[in-house]
Amino acid sequence: MIFFLFIVVLLVAYFIAHRIFVHRKTFTGTSKLYGKTVIVTGGNTGIGKATAAELAVRGARVILACRSKQRGEAAAQEIRTETGNDAVIFMQLDLASQKSIRSFAETFLKVEPRLDLLINNAEHPHSRLSGSVYRGAWLFCSLLSFCMWISATLTTANMIFFLFIVVLLVAYFIAHRIFVHRKTFTGTVKLYGKTIIVTGGNTGIGKATAAELAVRGARVILACRSKQRGEAAAQEIRTETGNDAVIFMQLDLASQKSIRSFAETFLKVEPRLDLLINNAALAAPGRTEDGLGMILGVNHIGPFLLTSLLLERLKECGPSRVVNVSSCGHDLGTIDFDCINTHKKLALGSSDVDLFRAYANSKLCNVLFTHELAKRLEGTNVTCYSLHPGSVRTELTRDINEWHMRIIKAIMIKFWATDPVSGAQTTLYGALQENIEHLSGRYFSDSQLVQVKPEARDDGIAKKLWDISEKLCGMA
Ligand SMILES: NC(=O)c1ccc[n+]([C@@H]2O[C@H](COP(=O)([O-])OP(=O)(O)OC[C@H]3O[C@@H](n4cnc5c(N)ncnc54)[C@H](OP(=O)(O)O)[C@@H]3O)[C@@H](O)[C@H]2O)c1
């Protein structure tokens, strides 16, 4: 919301500034110029040509003083045709040559009896002035032009505009520091002998989290849906960290069969589980293998079932933790139990906005699931936390297709996102920070405890969601 507001303020500021500094008032004077003679230097193009044309319309004799005979004569002809004023003529003048200037003046004074208006419009042809004869003059003119530009620019209106831009930039950097930048987790805890599952550990925040856990000596299971991507990521982390105990195990959260099979294999082959990080999520349309809305199935029901199946092992290995990666988007979420019951979805529709709504709802489910899980784990050695990782450059928005959402996505990624390593810091905090056991069930952002909205910590809603989740994965 703050970001959108920021964009709106930026656009309004742009339009006001454009109106003040770019838009020009039209000259409405009605004076006629019959009998007057005007010289416009550089009158063959741009502002000079437009000025000359308007003076011709008002009846003046207009001399286009230009360096190029061909371009000057063409412009004079064009103005004559357009305005019906035949007294528009070309005379050669090269301001980069004092000889040419003298010759122009001489001829002009000889053939033209009057001069009422001299418009020095032509820009200095820098390329020619940089020649050896005029290098001194060019430097002098440039320095003078720069001084003139500074004095012209520092008008009160422009000062206010610059100040406004500076304030805007400072505001952006402060907001970026507060909302995007993530504090680095500085805990030094080692994890030798610990086993950790990271779902979706093959890319983005999950991969950065897994790498840091591997550095600290843990046995890390990357639970991913793609064998190829999962194995490649495991290999990469092994090579980078020198920890050979990083392995891939297949888990597709869009299939309850796959989740059960993963849990069964894991419990058979791995003696311990110290930390379960429910990180994987998506914002894609479609249905899971079990007929649930994709976002409901992968982002909430999948982690719910996986956690339930592994809970006994976590209890056996306590103190242990469950970390659920949610999002600040949960704040925009609601839980429509009728929609879940009737359609097995978190929101209807398939536009990008509908998907975002379902995604926000699923992230609210993560917070409520953590809240209820903590209550059910009271008296055990297992604690759980949910969190917002920040705004992070990852593949999460890969299924966004509509053009306006693509624009928002591009702006967000460019100006409002951090890298996955930074995005992993709050997950690491929830997973490894010492002495936060009394905060089990709570939500963190930027490694700090944050109070969620009442709906996200409502015992009744959390219990109802738990019951319906059990039903949807055949546990009730
Ligand atoms: N990025 C952000 O700005 C942001 C902000 C707030 C919260 N988050 C949360 O952070 C977590 C990580 O997201 P990310 O940004 O790192 O996104 P990401 O780069 O898209 O990573 C998501 C991971 O989830 C996996 N995944 C998707 N569907 C799956 C399925 N059916 N079964 C198993 N794994 C599946 C993906 O696997 P594939 O590679 O095979 O697709 C990928 O490994 C998510 O919970 C997200 O909601 C992210």
The ligand as a MOL file (V3000), in Angstrom:
LIG
                    3D

  0  0  0     0  0            999 V3000
M  V30 BEGIN CTAB
M  V30 COUNTS 48 52 0 0 0
M  V30 BEGIN ATOM
M  V30 1 N 9.8120 -13.0280 -2.9430 0
M  V30 2 C 9.1330 -12.2290 -2.1430 0
M  V30 3 O 9.1620 -10.9880 -2.2880 0
M  V30 4 C 8.2920 -12.8010 -1.0430 0
M  V30 5 C 7.5550 -11.9140 -0.2470 0
M  V30 6 C 6.7800 -12.4260 0.7810 0
M  V30 7 C 6.7680 -13.7870 1.0070 0
M  V30 8 N 7.4860 -14.6300 0.2140 0 CHG=1
M  V30 9 C 7.4250 -16.0770 0.5170 0
M  V30 10 O 8.7240 -16.6230 0.4940 0
M  V30 11 C 8.6460 -18.0260 0.1880 0
M  V30 12 C 9.6840 -18.3650 -0.8660 0
M  V30 13 O 9.3160 -17.7300 -2.0570 0
M  V30 14 P 10.3810 -17.1710 -3.1120 0
M  V30 15 O 10.1600 -15.7250 -3.1980 0
M  V30 16 O 11.7250 -17.6980 -2.8470 0 CHG=-1
M  V30 17 O 9.7530 -17.7860 -4.4480 0
M  V30 18 P 10.3560 -18.7510 -5.5700 0
M  V30 19 O 11.6920 -18.2820 -5.9900 0
M  V30 20 O 9.2880 -18.8750 -6.5800 0
M  V30 21 O 10.5180 -20.1360 -4.7980 0
M  V30 22 C 9.3870 -20.8920 -4.4860 0
M  V30 23 C 9.7840 -22.3100 -4.3020 0
M  V30 24 O 8.5970 -23.0590 -4.0640 0
M  V30 25 C 8.6400 -24.2150 -4.8880 0
M  V30 26 N 7.3330 -24.7730 -5.1840 0
M  V30 27 C 6.3180 -24.2090 -5.8750 0
M  V30 28 N 5.3190 -25.0820 -6.0150 0
M  V30 29 C 5.7060 -26.2330 -5.4100 0
M  V30 30 C 5.1260 -27.5000 -5.2340 0
M  V30 31 N 3.9230 -27.8070 -5.7500 0
M  V30 32 N 5.8010 -28.4290 -4.5570 0
M  V30 33 C 7.0190 -28.1590 -4.0490 0
M  V30 34 N 7.6380 -26.9950 -4.1890 0
M  V30 35 C 6.9910 -26.0380 -4.8810 0
M  V30 36 C 9.3220 -23.7360 -6.1430 0
M  V30 37 O 9.7500 -24.8500 -6.9040 0
M  V30 38 P 10.0870 -24.7150 -8.4800 0
M  V30 39 O 11.3870 -24.0180 -8.5650 0
M  V30 40 O 10.1120 -26.0980 -8.9720 0
M  V30 41 O 8.9820 -23.9120 -9.0710 0
M  V30 42 C 10.4470 -22.9280 -5.5420 0
M  V30 43 O 11.4700 -23.7730 -5.1480 0
M  V30 44 C 7.2040 -18.2680 -0.2310 0
M  V30 45 O 6.5010 -18.8590 0.8410 0
M  V30 46 C 6.6580 -16.8870 -0.5040 0
M  V30 47 O 5.2710 -16.8360 -0.2760 0
M  V30 48 C 8.2420 -14.1660 -0.8000 0
M  V30 END ATOM
M  V30 BEGIN BOND
M  V30 1 1 1 2
M  V30 2 2 2 3
M  V30 3 1 2 4
M  V30 4 1 4 5
M  V30 5 2 4 48
M  V30 6 2 5 6
M  V30 7 1 6 7
M  V30 8 2 7 8
M  V30 9 1 8 9
M  V30 10 1 8 48
M  V30 11 1 9 10
M  V30 12 1 9 46
M  V30 13 1 10 11
M  V30 14 1 11 12
M  V30 15 1 11 44
M  V30 16 1 12 13
M  V30 17 1 13 14
M  V30 18 2 14 15
M  V30 19 1 14 16
M  V30 20 1 14 17
M  V30 21 1 17 18
M  V30 22 2 18 19
M  V30 23 1 18 20
M  V30 24 1 18 21
M  V30 25 1 21 22
M  V30 26 1 22 23
M  V30 27 1 23 24
M  V30 28 1 23 42
M  V30 29 1 24 25
M  V30 30 1 25 26
M  V30 31 1 25 36
M  V30 32 1 26 27
M  V30 33 1 26 35
M  V30 34 2 27 28
M  V30 35 1 28 29
M  V30 36 1 29 30
M  V30 37 2 29 35
M  V30 38 1 30 31
M  V30 39 2 30 32
M  V30 40 1 32 33
M  V30 41 2 33 34
M  V30 42 1 34 35
M  V30 43 1 36 37
M  V30 44 1 36 42
M  V30 45 1 37 38
M  V30 46 2 38 39
M  V30 47 1 38 40
M  V30 48 1 38 41
M  V30 49 1 42 43
M  V30 50 1 44 45
M  V30 51 1 44 46
M  V30 52 1 46 47
M  V30 END BOND
M  V30 END CTAB
M  END
